[in-house]
Amino acid sequence: MSTQIAGTRVAFLGTGNMAEAVLAGALRSGVAPSDVVATVRRPERGAELAERYGVATTVDNAEAVVGARVVVVGVKPKDVGAMLDSVAGSLEPDALVVSVAVGLPLSLYARHLPEGQAVVRTMPNTPAQVGAGVTAVVAGPTASEEHVTLVEALLAGTGETVRITEKEIDAFGALAGSGPAYVFYVVDAMAEAGVLLGLTRDVARRLAVQTVLGAGTLLAETGEHPVVLREKVSSPGGTTIQALKRLDDGGVRAAFLAALEAARDRSRELATELG
């Protein structure tokens, strides 16, 4: 456990799926349940979180931030501005505000928070729910190195973190934010192809899932370039090289580029609409 987060009081404002993933990750990182308070709209949701994680819950955002060193903003993007206005007067002057709300620029936080309040913008992806995610970390203009390392320590239980600039976040979202959906798409396509080739649906799905998991683990643990590992599977004149040729003929690589560009462009549009 990082000594930096020992005794750190953390308030989670909103606890949807992604914010809950960050909450669970913070607990895995070493934040004590007794140092966490999470806000909810419905008391039954609060009871669920209290039972699952042993944290305190409340329906009052302003109450939750009192005494908090870190305030994680996880409400829906359309509600962030009003929520920040409601808690601004209750924030500790040295509190760090951490955004996990999608699409909202740092400039929006600056408009709704006291001048100089430190803000770090983050973007986790869905594998954070199982501690295998990757999260972009973007420091606001008044966030210090200590603030950024604190966020990285809090997020350690969700997987990897990568520091980027705000101008890079749309590209990050297109690749890593939306990326799990591309992998699910490929796994589904592989499994369906396996069924067409005569495998049972259950066996085809298991093979596709484990193949992707194993290939990813091999990439991560060996550190080798994907082209090198691909060539090790692709014997000259063999089956794999023929399959890869068909993928190239089908324009799969170009389709991935077009897909990421579309995701990036839509992210920019949403940021304009929300910010």
N, C-alpha and C positions, 0 to 999 in steps of 0.2 A: 504494500500500500504506500502511495506517495504521502510523505509527511506534509506536503503542501495542502492536501485536502482533509487531513485529520482535523476534526472539530469544525469543519466548514458547514455552516447552516445554508441550506439550499431550498429555495422556494420554486416550485413548478406551477406556473400559471397556465392551466389547461393541461389535460392529460389524455389526449387522443392517442392513437396507436404509436406515432413516432415519439411524442413526448414521453409516453410510458416506456418505450424502448430506451430512451436516454436515461430515465429515472432508474430503470433496472440496471443499466450499465454503470451508472454512478454508484449504485450500491455494490456492484461487483468490483468497482474500482476502490472501494474502501470507505465510502461515505456511510456513516451510521444512520440507520433508519430513524433514530431519535432526532437527527439533525435535518430531517426532510419534512417539508409540508407541501402538499399538493392540493390545488384548487379544482373543484368539480362543479358542475351545474346541478347534478342530481345527487341527493344523499345516498342513494343505493350504489352509485358509482364510487362514492367515497368509501362506503363500507367494503366494497370489493377490493379497492386499492389497499385499505388498511389491513384487511385480512391477508392479502397476497404478499405485501411487502413490509407490513408493520410500521407504516408511516402515518403521520397525522394528516388529516384532510380538513378542508373548509370550503365554503362557498363564497368566501369574502377575499377577493384578490388583495385589497389594500391591507387587510389584516395579515395575510400570508407573507408579505414582503418586509414587514417590520422585523428588524434584526437580522435579515438574510444577507449573507455575504455574496451569494450568487443567486440571481433571479433568472430562471429559464422560461422564456416566452414560447408557449406551445399552443396558444389558441389559434383558431382559424384566421388566415390572413386578413379577411375582411373585418375582423373584430379587434385587430391589434391596436390600431390608433386610439379607439375609444378606451380600450383596456389600459393602455399606457397613460392616458390622461387621468384615469381613475386612481392609478397607483403612484403617479409621479411625486405627489406630496408626501408619501409614506416611505419612499425608498431611502435607504441609508446613503449618505453622500458618496461613500467609497464602495457601494455595491456594484458588482459587475453584472450587467444585463447580457444574457446569452440568448440569441434568437435561433429557434429551430423552425420558425414559420417560413413557408416556401414563398420565394419571389419578392420579399420585401427588402428594399435597399437600406443601407445604413442611414441614409439621409432621412428616411421616414422616422427612425428612432430619434434622431437628433431633433426633429421638429416637435416631438411629443415628450421628451425627457428633459430634466434640468440640464443646463449648459455644463458640459464637461463630463457628464455621466459616461462611464466606460461601457462600450458595447462591443461584443464579438458576435459576428454572424456565422452560423454554422449550417451545413446541409448534410444530414446523415442520409444513408440509403437504407432500404428495408432490411437487409441482412443484419443491421444493427440489433434487430430484435433477438437474434441468437448469438450475439457477440462476434459476428463475422462481417461487420459492415466496414465502410470507409466513409469518413466524414470530412468535408471541406471546412476549414477554419479560416475566417477572414477577420482580421483585426480592424476595429474602428479607429478613427483618428486619435482618440484619447485613450485607447487601450494600450497598456504597457506589455513588455515581454513577460512580466510576471502574470499578467492577466491571461495571456495566450497559453502559457505553460499550465496555468491552473485549469483552463478549459480542456487542454489535452489530457491532463490527469483525470479529470472528471469523465472524459469520454473513453478512457482506456478500456473500460469494460464493454464497450460497444464494438471494438475492433480497431482498425487503423485510422489515423488522422493525417491529413495533408494540408499544409498551409498554402493558400493561394491568395491572389488579389481579387477584389470584387469584380473587376472586369473579366476575370477568368471563370466566374461562377456559372455562367450560362453554359460554357463548354463542359465544366465539371458535371453539371446536371444532366447534360445530354449524354455523357459517357457513363458516369458512375451512378447518378441519380436515377435515370431511366434504365440503366444497364441491366439490372436484375430482370426486367421485363423482357429484354432481348434474349437473355439466357433461358428464361422460361419458355419463350417462343421456340428457340432452337431445340430445347429438350423435348417439347411437345412434338415438333416436326420429326425429330429422330425416332421418338417412340412410335408415332403413327407410321413412319416408314418401316419400322421393325414389324409392326402388325401386318402391313401389306406383304412383307417378306415371309410371313408365316409364324411369327412368334405370338404367344398370347399377350394380351394387352398388359397384364400385370408384369410379366417378365420383361417386355419391351420397355416399360416405364422404368423399372428398376435398373435395367442396363443403361438406359440413357442418363438417368440421374447419377448413378455411380461413375459412369464414364466422365461426365462433366466435373463431378467432385474430384475424382482422381486426377484428371488432367490439370485442374486448377491447383491442387495440392502439389503436384509435380513441378509446375511452373514456379510456385511460391517457394518451395523448399530447395530446388536446385539453383534458382536464380538465372537459369539459362534463357536465352532469347527464344521466343515462341517459334521462330523460323527454324532454329537449330533442333528443337524438340520435334517439330513437324517433320523435318527431313529424316530424323531417326526412325519415324514410323513409315516413311514413304520410300519403299524399296523401288529401284528403277524397274519399270515395266510391271510393277505389282498392282495389287487391288486398290491400295490407298491412293496412289498417284492418279489412277483413273477416276476415282471418286472426286478428288480435289480438282481435277481438270473439269469435271462437270459443274462443280461449284463456280469455278472461274468463268466457264462458258455461260452460266446462268447469271453472271453479274452480281454475285453475292457481295464481293468486296465493295463494289460501287454502291450497292444498295445500302450497306451499312453506313457509308459516308453520307449518302442522301438522308438516311434516317436520323443520324446525329445532327446534321444541319437543320433538319425540320424541327427536331426537339429544341435545339439552341434558339432558333428563330421564334418559336412559340414561347419559350422562356422569356425572351426579350419583350415580346408583346405583353405577356402577363405582368412583367415587372413595370412596364409603362402604365398599364391599367391600374395596378395596385398601389404604385408609388406616387 
